[in-house]
Amino acid sequence: MRGLEQVNMPLFQTKFTADPSPLVVGDTLFLYTSHDASPEDIPDENEKGSAGFFMYDWLLWSTTDMVNWTEHGAVASLKDFPWRSRENGAWAIQTVARNGKYYLYAPLHGHGIGVLVADSPYGPFKDPLGKPLVWDQSNWFDIDPSVYTDDDGQAYMYWGNPHTYWAKLGNDMTSLTSGVTKLPHIPNYQEGPWFYKRHGHYYLGFASTCCPEALGYAMSDSPTGPWEWKGYIMKPTPRDRGNHPGICDYKGHSYVFGQNYDLMHLETFVHHERRSVSATEITYHADGTIEEVPYWLDQQPMKQLHWLNPYQRVEAETMAWGFGLKSAKMGIPNTGVVADMPASTGKRNMYIYDLNDGEYIRLRGVDFKKGAKQFCITAASTGSCAVTLRLDSQDGPVIGTAIIKSTGSVEKYKSFSAKVKDAAGVHDLYLCFEKTQGDTRLDWWEFR
């Protein structure tokens, strides 16, 4: 039996995530996700143990190596659409870039599809319309938008469950320049379309017919169809019941992102809608069809694209694994209640908290080169915590221990350091937490 570090586990552990939407900007891959609330973030006491969907905001993560991801917190929430009719239902979004702007398309659960605009992938995002971009008030099919701008500059938006719709977008990306077309049923289509073009072929990835949903796809020679079912990217399995694809090319590789319940299953197999995003590399045949991949847990861990440099500021919320830890934006107590949420704030510094004995942050592929001499970490604490640095496993060789002492307040950050020995070459790094007392919050760290 393989352990957690030998299988392809979900990418993020500080929050439950779903509906992945990748966006490549320069050297960085940004991943926008929806957010399944943890029980403590559900305002209704009677619903905290419910199996249903409780979704209030959308999250952002980024990577340059595909294995160590930096969390950026909520980039937008339902509060950014004041015309919405519900306090729940922040479902699947997609964010695209065009003309130096970033456009976030969001379904508002029974109130159509809206769009937010920002000057940065981090936001802040603002609503330029004050109303839905698309809304057929006769049904609730207007969900899961996917937007792609073709080579000729024409942008298209696809959406729909259980039917598939498309329309042309104007150059402003916030208006329609065509009517809404309902496509003939695509075999096995259920929801979550992901529309893109690659090497002259048009693709529509989607969650296939429920239940369980899998990752299927169709191809076309035209951005408007007709679409031909081509098979599964990942077949249905009783280990999963819902899915939603996001697909992109990045640094010479192709990746598919999807969702599962594998993180929740570390704690319970009683079903709740607490999903987590996973990813894997995919390959294409000469005719453009996609090689089917096994279920996430049946695959090897993702391959790292480059080593992590520890001799620079590394945010504490950058990690390959951190199960049991929590994260938040500084100065923003997000309770999960829509009324208490701020409007989209843009990029803000974050911290890691809720540290307990036995928990750790794992960084994959850290290149210490000829050797590190010192470790420095910035933290705030009302108690204390020992951060033991280990190589290659949770029980691996100790290269140093930093003792975080009380700073008098969780708002007052100070630097703590430790001498380091026997840290050279490339290793996985574990920041292991021991002797935790009080509330400790971690901001960033670096080696010297």
C-alpha positions as CSV (number, residue, x, y, z in Angstrom):
1,M,0.0,0.0,0.0
2,R,1.4,3.4,-1.0
3,G,1.4,6.3,1.4
4,L,0.1,9.8,0.8
5,E,3.4,11.0,-0.7
6,Q,3.4,8.2,-3.2
7,V,0.0,8.9,-4.8
8,N,-1.5,11.8,-6.7
9,M,-3.3,13.5,-3.8
10,P,-5.4,16.8,-4.1
11,L,-3.3,19.9,-4.7
12,F,-4.7,22.0,-1.7
13,Q,-5.4,21.1,1.9
14,T,-6.1,24.3,3.8
15,K,-9.6,24.6,2.2
16,F,-12.0,22.4,0.3
17,T,-12.0,23.3,-3.4
18,A,-13.8,22.4,-6.7
19,D,-14.4,23.6,-10.2
20,P,-10.8,24.3,-11.3
21,S,-10.1,27.1,-13.8
22,P,-6.5,27.4,-14.9
23,L,-5.1,30.5,-16.4
24,V,-1.4,30.9,-17.6
25,V,0.0,34.4,-17.3
26,G,3.7,34.6,-18.2
27,D,5.7,32.2,-16.2
28,T,2.9,31.5,-13.7
29,L,0.0,29.2,-13.7
30,F,-3.0,30.6,-11.8
31,L,-5.8,28.3,-10.7
32,Y,-9.2,29.7,-9.7
33,T,-11.5,27.4,-7.8
34,S,-14.8,27.4,-6.1
35,H,-14.9,26.8,-2.3
36,D,-16.8,24.2,-0.4
37,A,-17.3,25.6,3.1
38,S,-15.9,23.8,6.1
39,P,-18.4,23.2,8.9
40,E,-17.1,26.1,11.0
41,D,-17.7,28.5,8.0
42,I,-21.4,27.5,7.6
43,P,-23.5,30.2,9.4
44,D,-26.6,28.0,10.0
45,E,-25.9,25.8,13.1
46,N,-28.5,23.3,11.8
47,E,-26.6,22.9,8.5
48,K,-23.0,22.4,9.7
49,G,-23.3,18.6,9.3
50,S,-25.3,18.8,6.1
51,A,-24.3,16.9,2.9
52,G,-25.3,19.9,0.7
53,F,-23.4,22.6,-1.1
54,F,-22.3,25.7,0.9
55,M,-20.4,28.0,-1.4
56,Y,-19.9,31.7,-0.8
57,D,-16.6,32.8,-2.5
58,W,-14.0,31.9,-5.1
59,L,-10.3,31.2,-4.4
60,L,-7.0,31.7,-6.2
61,W,-3.8,29.7,-6.1
62,S,-0.6,29.9,-8.2
63,T,2.5,27.8,-9.1
64,T,5.5,27.8,-11.3
65,D,6.5,24.2,-10.7
66,M,3.2,22.3,-10.6
67,V,3.8,20.8,-7.1
68,N,4.4,23.7,-4.7
69,W,1.3,26.0,-4.7
70,T,0.9,29.4,-3.2
71,E,-2.5,30.3,-1.8
72,H,-4.0,33.8,-2.5
73,G,-7.3,33.4,-0.7
74,A,-10.6,34.7,-1.9
75,V,-10.5,36.8,-5.0
76,A,-14.3,37.4,-5.1
77,S,-17.5,36.5,-3.4
78,L,-21.2,36.6,-3.9
79,K,-21.1,40.0,-2.3
80,D,-19.5,41.3,-5.4
81,F,-22.8,40.8,-7.2
82,P,-25.3,42.9,-5.2
83,W,-28.1,42.0,-7.5
84,R,-27.9,38.2,-6.7
85,S,-30.9,36.6,-5.2
86,R,-29.3,34.0,-2.9
87,E,-26.7,33.9,-0.1
88,N,-25.3,30.5,-1.3
89,G,-24.3,29.1,-4.6
90,A,-20.9,30.4,-5.7
91,W,-20.5,27.8,-8.3
92,A,-18.0,27.1,-11.1
93,I,-16.2,30.2,-12.5
94,Q,-13.7,30.7,-15.3
95,T,-11.3,33.7,-15.5
96,V,-9.7,34.7,-18.8
97,A,-7.3,37.4,-19.8
98,R,-7.7,39.9,-22.7
99,N,-6.5,43.4,-23.5
100,G,-4.7,43.7,-20.3
101,K,-7.8,42.9,-18.2
102,Y,-9.0,39.8,-16.4
103,Y,-12.6,38.7,-16.7
104,L,-14.2,36.4,-14.1
105,Y,-17.4,34.7,-15.3
106,A,-19.6,33.3,-12.5
107,P,-22.9,31.6,-12.2
108,L,-25.2,33.0,-9.6
109,H,-27.2,29.9,-8.8
110,G,-30.7,30.6,-10.2
111,H,-29.9,34.1,-11.2
112,G,-27.9,33.7,-14.5
113,I,-24.2,34.3,-15.2
114,G,-22.4,37.5,-14.2
115,V,-19.0,38.9,-15.0
116,L,-16.4,40.7,-12.9
117,V,-13.4,42.6,-14.3
118,A,-9.9,43.4,-12.8
119,D,-6.6,44.8,-13.8
120,S,-4.7,42.0,-12.1
121,P,-5.3,38.2,-11.9
122,Y,-5.4,38.8,-8.1
123,G,-8.2,41.4,-8.4
124,P,-9.8,43.4,-7.0
125,F,-12.7,42.4,-9.3
126,K,-15.6,44.7,-9.9
127,D,-19.0,44.2,-11.6
128,P,-19.2,46.5,-14.6
129,L,-22.8,45.6,-15.6
130,G,-24.8,45.5,-12.4
131,K,-26.9,42.7,-13.9
132,P,-26.5,39.2,-15.4
133,L,-24.7,38.8,-18.7
134,V,-26.9,35.8,-19.4
135,W,-30.1,34.8,-17.7
136,D,-32.9,32.7,-19.0
137,Q,-35.5,33.1,-16.2
138,S,-37.5,30.1,-17.3
139,N,-34.9,27.6,-16.0
140,W,-31.7,27.1,-13.9
141,F,-29.6,25.9,-16.8
142,D,-27.3,29.0,-16.9
143,I,-24.3,27.7,-15.0
144,D,-20.7,26.7,-15.5
145,P,-19.5,29.4,-18.0
146,S,-16.4,28.7,-20.1
147,V,-14.9,31.4,-22.3
148,Y,-12.3,31.2,-25.1
149,T,-11.0,33.8,-27.5
150,D,-10.3,32.3,-31.0
151,D,-7.3,33.2,-33.2
152,D,-9.4,35.8,-35.1
153,G,-10.2,37.6,-31.9
154,Q,-13.8,36.4,-31.6
155,A,-14.6,35.3,-28.1
156,Y,-17.2,32.6,-27.3
157,M,-18.9,31.5,-24.1
158,Y,-20.2,28.0,-23.5
159,W,-22.3,27.0,-20.5
160,G,-25.1,24.8,-19.3
161,N,-26.5,21.8,-17.3
162,P,-27.9,19.5,-18.6
163,H,-28.0,21.3,-22.0
164,T,-25.2,23.0,-23.8
165,Y,-25.4,26.6,-24.9
166,W,-23.1,29.1,-26.6
167,A,-23.0,32.8,-27.6
168,K,-20.5,35.2,-29.0
169,L,-19.0,37.8,-26.7
170,G,-18.2,41.4,-27.8
171,N,-14.7,42.8,-27.7
172,D,-15.4,44.3,-24.4
173,M,-16.0,40.7,-23.0
174,T,-19.0,41.9,-21.1
175,S,-21.7,41.9,-23.8
176,L,-23.2,39.4,-26.2
177,T,-23.0,40.0,-30.0
178,S,-25.2,37.0,-30.9
179,G,-28.2,35.2,-29.7
180,V,-28.0,32.2,-27.4
181,T,-27.8,28.9,-29.3
182,K,-28.8,25.6,-27.7
183,L,-26.7,22.8,-29.1
184,P,-28.0,19.3,-29.9
185,H,-27.3,17.0,-27.1
186,I,-23.6,15.9,-26.9
187,P,-23.4,12.2,-25.9
188,N,-22.6,11.8,-22.2
189,Y,-22.6,15.6,-21.6
190,Q,-23.9,16.6,-18.1
191,E,-22.3,20.0,-17.1
192,G,-19.0,21.9,-16.5
193,P,-18.0,22.6,-20.1
194,W,-14.3,23.6,-20.7
195,F,-13.9,25.1,-24.2
196,Y,-10.5,25.5,-25.8
197,K,-8.5,25.1,-29.0
198,R,-5.3,23.3,-29.6
199,H,-3.3,22.7,-32.8
200,G,-6.3,23.5,-34.9
201,H,-8.8,21.3,-33.0
202,Y,-11.7,22.6,-30.9
203,Y,-12.3,20.8,-27.7
204,L,-15.2,20.7,-25.2
205,G,-14.2,18.9,-22.0
206,F,-17.0,18.3,-19.6
207,A,-18.4,16.4,-16.7
208,S,-20.0,13.4,-18.2
209,T,-23.5,12.1,-17.3
210,C,-24.1,11.7,-13.6
211,C,-23.7,9.6,-11.5
212,P,-20.8,9.1,-11.0
213,E,-19.7,12.0,-13.3
214,A,-16.4,11.5,-15.1
215,L,-14.3,13.7,-17.4
216,G,-15.4,13.3,-21.0
217,Y,-14.7,15.4,-24.1
218,A,-15.9,16.1,-27.6
219,M,-14.1,17.7,-30.6
220,S,-15.1,19.9,-33.5
221,D,-13.6,21.6,-36.5
222,S,-15.6,24.7,-35.7
223,P,-16.0,26.8,-32.5
224,T,-19.8,26.4,-32.7
225,G,-19.9,22.7,-33.5
226,P,-21.2,20.2,-34.5
227,W,-19.5,18.3,-31.6
228,E,-18.4,14.7,-31.8
229,W,-18.0,12.6,-28.6
230,K,-14.5,11.3,-28.4
231,G,-14.4,9.4,-25.1
232,Y,-13.2,9.8,-21.6
233,I,-10.3,11.8,-20.2
234,M,-11.0,9.9,-17.0
235,K,-13.6,7.1,-16.8
236,P,-16.5,7.1,-14.3
237,T,-15.6,5.4,-11.0
238,P,-17.6,4.7,-7.8
239,R,-14.8,6.4,-5.9
240,D,-16.1,9.7,-7.2
241,R,-19.5,11.2,-7.9
242,G,-18.9,14.7,-9.2
243,N,-16.4,16.3,-11.5
244,H,-15.5,19.4,-13.5
245,P,-12.6,19.8,-15.9
246,G,-10.1,22.6,-16.4
247,I,-7.5,22.0,-19.1
248,C,-4.4,24.0,-20.2
249,D,-0.9,23.8,-21.7
250,Y,1.9,25.1,-19.5
251,K,5.7,25.0,-20.0
252,G,5.5,22.4,-22.7
253,H,3.1,20.1,-20.8
254,S,-0.7,19.6,-20.9
255,Y,-2.7,19.3,-17.8
256,V,-6.2,18.4,-16.8
257,F,-7.6,19.5,-13.4
258,G,-10.6,17.9,-11.8
259,Q,-12.2,17.3,-8.4
260,N,-12.8,14.5,-6.0
261,Y,-13.5,13.7,-2.3
262,D,-10.1,12.2,-1.6
263,L,-9.1,14.9,1.0
264,M,-12.4,14.6,2.9
265,H,-12.0,10.8,2.9
266,L,-8.9,11.2,5.1
267,E,-11.4,12.1,7.8
268,T,-14.8,10.6,6.9
269,F,-16.5,8.5,4.2
270,V,-19.9,9.9,5.3
271,H,-20.8,12.0,2.2
272,H,-20.7,15.8,2.3
273,E,-20.1,18.2,-0.6
274,R,-16.5,18.9,0.5
275,R,-14.5,18.4,-2.7
276,S,-10.8,18.9,-3.5
277,V,-9.0,19.7,-6.8
278,S,-6.4,17.3,-8.3
279,A,-4.4,17.5,-11.5
280,T,-2.5,15.2,-13.8
281,E,-0.6,15.5,-17.1
282,I,-2.3,14.4,-20.3
283,T,-1.0,13.6,-23.7
284,Y,-2.6,13.9,-27.2
285,H,-2.5,11.4,-30.1
286,A,-1.5,12.5,-33.6
287,D,-5.2,13.0,-34.5
288,G,-5.7,15.3,-31.5
289,T,-7.6,12.8,-29.3
290,I,-6.6,12.6,-25.7
291,E,-5.0,9.6,-24.0
292,E,-7.2,8.4,-21.2
293,V,-5.7,8.7,-17.7
294,P,-6.4,6.6,-14.6
295,Y,-8.2,7.8,-11.5
296,W,-6.2,10.4,-9.5
297,L,-5.1,8.0,-6.7
298,D,-4.0,5.4,-9.2
299,Q,-1.3,7.8,-10.5
300,Q,2.1,8.8,-9.4
301,P,2.5,12.3,-7.9
302,M,2.8,15.2,-10.2
303,K,6.2,15.8,-11.7
304,Q,8.0,18.9,-10.5
305,L,9.0,21.3,-13.4
306,H,11.8,23.1,-11.5
307,W,13.4,23.1,-8.0
308,L,12.3,25.5,-5.4
309,N,14.8,28.2,-4.3
310,P,14.9,28.5,-0.5
311,Y,17.2,31.5,-0.6
312,Q,14.4,34.0,-1.1
313,R,11.2,34.9,0.6
314,V,8.8,31.9,0.6
315,E,5.3,32.5,1.8
316,A,4.1,30.1,4.6
317,E,1.0,29.4,2.4
318,T,3.3,28.0,-0.3
319,M,3.3,24.2,0.1
320,A,2.9,20.8,-1.5
321,W,1.1,19.4,1.5
322,G,-0.3,20.9,4.7
323,F,-3.2,18.8,5.9
324,G,-4.8,20.2,9.1
325,L,-3.6,23.7,8.7
326,K,-5.7,26.8,7.9
327,S,-5.0,30.0,6.1
328,A,-6.4,33.6,6.0
329,K,-5.8,37.0,4.5
330,M,-4.3,39.4,7.0
331,G,-6.8,41.8,8.5
332,I,-9.8,40.1,7.0
333,P,-11.8,37.8,9.4
334,N,-13.8,35.8,6.8
335,T,-16.5,34.1,8.8
336,G,-18.1,32.4,5.7
337,V,-21.3,34.5,6.1
338,V,-21.9,36.6,3.0
339,A,-23.0,39.7,4.9
340,D,-19.6,39.7,6.7
341,M,-17.5,39.2,3.6
342,P,-15.5,42.1,2.2
343,A,-15.8,43.0,-1.4
344,S,-13.0,41.7,-3.6
345,T,-9.8,43.0,-2.0
346,G,-7.1,42.2,-4.5
347,K,-3.7,40.8,-3.5
348,R,-3.2,40.7,0.3
349,N,-0.6,39.1,2.5
350,M,-1.7,35.8,4.0
351,Y,-0.8,33.7,7.0
352,I,-1.0,30.0,8.1
353,Y,-2.6,29.3,11.5
354,D,-4.2,26.5,13.6
355,L,-0.9,24.8,14.1
356,N,-1.0,21.5,16.1
357,D,1.6,19.0,17.2
358,G,2.3,16.5,14.4
359,E,1.2,18.7,11.6
360,Y,3.7,20.0,9.0
361,I,4.2,21.9,5.8
362,R,5.9,19.9,3.0
363,L,7.8,21.6,0.2
364,R,8.9,19.4,-2.7
365,G,12.2,19.6,-4.5
366,V,14.0,22.3,-2.5
367,D,17.5,23.1,-3.9
368,F,19.9,24.0,-1.1
369,K,22.8,23.9,-3.5
370,K,26.1,23.8,-1.6
371,G,24.5,24.2,1.8
372,A,22.3,26.4,4.0
373,K,23.6,27.9,7.3
374,Q,20.5,29.6,8.7
375,F,16.7,29.5,8.7
376,C,14.6,32.5,9.4
377,I,10.8,32.6,9.8
378,T,8.5,35.5,10.4
379,A,5.6,34.7,12.8
380,A,3.2,36.1,15.4
381,S,2.2,34.2,18.5
382,T,0.4,34.4,21.8
383,G,2.1,31.2,22.9
384,S,5.0,29.3,21.4
385,C,5.8,26.6,18.8
386,A,8.9,24.6,17.8
387,V,9.5,24.4,14.0
388,T,11.7,21.4,13.4
389,L,13.2,21.3,9.9
390,R,13.5,17.8,8.4
391,L,14.6,16.5,5.1
392,D,12.7,14.0,2.8
393,S,10.1,12.8,5.3
394,Q,8.2,13.8,8.4
395,D,10.7,11.6,10.4
396,G,13.7,12.5,8.3
397,P,17.1,14.0,9.4
398,V,16.8,17.2,11.4
399,I,18.7,20.1,10.0
400,G,17.6,22.7,12.5
401,T,14.9,23.9,14.9
402,A,13.4,27.4,15.2
403,I,11.6,28.3,18.4
404,I,8.8,30.7,18.0
405,K,8.1,32.6,21.2
406,S,5.2,34.9,22.2
407,T,5.2,38.2,20.3
408,G,2.4,39.6,22.6
409,S,-0.2,39.6,19.8
410,V,-1.2,37.6,16.7
411,E,-1.0,40.9,14.9
412,K,2.6,41.5,15.9
413,Y,5.1,39.6,13.7
414,K,8.7,39.1,14.5
415,S,11.6,37.1,12.9
416,F,12.9,33.9,14.5
417,S,16.0,32.0,13.4
418,A,17.8,28.8,13.8
419,K,21.2,27.4,12.8
420,V,21.1,24.9,10.0
421,K,23.5,22.0,9.2
422,D,23.7,19.2,6.7
423,A,21.3,20.8,4.3
424,A,22.8,20.6,0.8
425,G,21.5,19.5,-2.6
426,V,17.9,18.8,-3.6
427,H,15.5,17.5,-0.9
428,D,11.9,17.7,0.2
429,L,11.6,20.0,3.1
430,Y,9.3,19.5,6.1
431,L,8.5,22.2,8.5
432,C,7.2,20.1,11.5
433,F,5.3,21.7,14.3
434,E,5.9,20.6,17.9
435,K,5.2,21.9,21.4
436,T,2.4,24.1,20.1
437,Q,0.8,26.4,22.7
438,G,-1.5,29.3,22.1
439,D,-2.2,30.8,18.7
440,T,0.8,31.0,16.3
441,R,0.6,32.5,12.8
442,L,3.2,32.1,10.1
443,D,3.9,34.7,7.5
444,W,7.1,33.7,5.5
445,W,10.5,32.0,5.7
446,E,13.8,31.8,4.0
447,F,17.2,30.1,4.3
448,R,20.6,31.9,4.2
